[in-house]
């Protein structure tokens, strides 16, 4: 596996995994991001966090054991990441968020698209 593919996969896994874990644990940063900025309820925040954590696990396990977690699973995980980041950007645009706040979801979306074309 090329180092570029591995680096992007690790970046996506770490970024999305941390987002998912903090949302499920309802940390202060997650409450600020999901609750205040995106106006999600605590229950929806936990469901969203679990979904993000599962997608991160699929991408990460594909890097470790590609025979078990195939590219088909990764493809659907990347679709989930893409949809979540596009909806985040839409909600931020609607809420008038700053460009700096939109940089994170935009970069993650770009990484997911690059990984899509490399791995699938």
C-alpha positions as CSV (number, residue, x, y, z in Angstrom):
1,X,0.0,0.0,0.0
2,X,1.5,3.4,-1.0
3,X,2.4,5.7,1.9
4,X,0.1,8.4,0.5
5,X,-2.9,6.1,0.7
6,X,-1.9,5.0,4.2
7,X,-1.5,8.6,5.4
8,X,-4.9,9.7,4.1
9,X,-6.6,6.6,5.5
10,X,-5.0,7.2,8.9
11,X,-6.0,10.9,8.8
12,X,-9.6,10.1,8.0
13,X,-9.7,7.4,10.7
14,X,-8.2,9.5,13.4
15,X,-10.2,12.7,12.6
16,X,-13.6,11.0,12.2
17,X,-13.0,8.6,15.0
18,X,-12.2,11.4,17.5
19,X,-15.3,13.3,16.3
20,X,-17.4,10.2,16.8
21,X,-16.0,9.4,20.2
22,X,-16.3,12.9,21.6
23,X,-19.9,13.1,20.4
24,X,-20.8,9.8,22.1
25,X,-19.0,10.9,25.3
26,X,-20.7,14.4,25.1
27,X,-17.5,16.3,25.8
28,X,-17.6,20.1,26.1
29,X,-16.1,20.6,22.6
30,X,-18.7,18.2,21.1
31,X,-21.5,19.9,22.9
32,X,-20.3,23.2,21.5
33,X,-19.9,21.9,18.0
34,X,-23.0,19.6,17.7
35,X,-25.2,21.3,20.2
36,X,-24.6,25.0,19.8
37,X,-23.3,25.3,16.2
38,X,-25.3,22.6,14.5
39,X,-28.3,22.8,16.9
40,X,-28.6,19.0,17.5
41,X,-30.3,17.4,20.4
42,X,-28.1,15.2,22.8
43,X,-29.8,12.0,21.5
44,X,-29.1,12.9,17.9
45,X,-25.6,13.9,18.8
46,X,-24.9,10.4,20.2
47,X,-26.4,8.7,17.1
48,X,-24.4,10.9,14.9
49,X,-21.3,10.2,17.0
50,X,-21.8,6.4,16.8
51,X,-22.2,6.6,13.0
52,X,-19.0,8.6,12.6
53,X,-17.2,6.2,14.9
54,X,-18.3,3.2,12.8
55,X,-17.3,4.8,9.6
56,X,-13.9,5.6,11.0
57,X,-13.5,2.0,12.2
58,X,-14.4,0.7,8.7
59,X,-11.7,2.9,7.1
60,X,-9.2,2.0,9.7
61,X,-9.8,-1.7,9.7
62,X,-9.5,-1.7,5.9
63,X,-6.0,-0.4,6.3
64,X,-5.1,-3.1,8.8
65,X,-7.0,-6.1,7.4
66,X,-8.2,-5.4,3.8
67,X,-9.2,-9.1,3.3
68,X,-11.9,-8.8,5.9
69,X,-13.0,-5.2,5.6
70,X,-13.2,-4.9,1.8
71,X,-13.3,-1.8,-0.4
72,X,-17.1,-2.1,-0.6
73,X,-17.4,-1.3,3.1
74,X,-15.0,1.6,2.8
75,X,-17.0,3.0,-0.1
76,X,-20.1,3.1,2.0
77,X,-18.2,4.6,4.9
78,X,-16.8,7.3,2.7
79,X,-20.3,8.0,1.4
80,X,-21.5,8.4,5.0
81,X,-18.6,10.8,5.8
82,X,-19.3,12.8,2.6
83,X,-23.0,13.1,3.4
84,X,-22.3,14.1,7.1
85,X,-19.8,16.7,6.0
86,X,-22.0,18.2,3.3
87,X,-24.9,18.5,5.7
88,X,-22.5,20.1,8.2
89,X,-21.4,22.6,5.6
90,X,-25.0,23.3,4.7
91,X,-26.0,23.9,8.3
92,X,-23.0,26.2,8.8
93,X,-23.9,28.2,5.7
94,X,-27.5,28.5,6.9
95,X,-26.3,29.5,10.3
96,X,-23.8,32.1,9.1
97,X,-20.7,30.3,10.4
98,X,-17.3,31.8,9.7
99,X,-15.0,30.5,6.9
100,X,-12.6,29.2,9.5
101,X,-15.3,27.0,11.0
102,X,-16.1,25.6,7.6
103,X,-12.5,24.7,6.8
104,X,-12.6,21.5,8.9
105,X,-15.6,19.8,7.2
106,X,-14.4,21.0,3.8
107,X,-10.9,19.5,4.3
108,X,-12.3,16.2,5.6
109,X,-14.7,16.1,2.6
110,X,-11.7,16.6,0.3
111,X,-9.7,13.8,2.1
112,X,-12.7,11.5,1.7
113,X,-13.0,12.2,-2.0
114,X,-9.3,11.6,-2.5
115,X,-9.4,8.3,-0.6
116,X,-12.5,7.3,-2.6
117,X,-10.5,7.6,-5.9
118,X,-7.4,5.9,-4.5
119,X,-9.0,2.9,-2.7
120,X,-12.2,2.1,-4.6
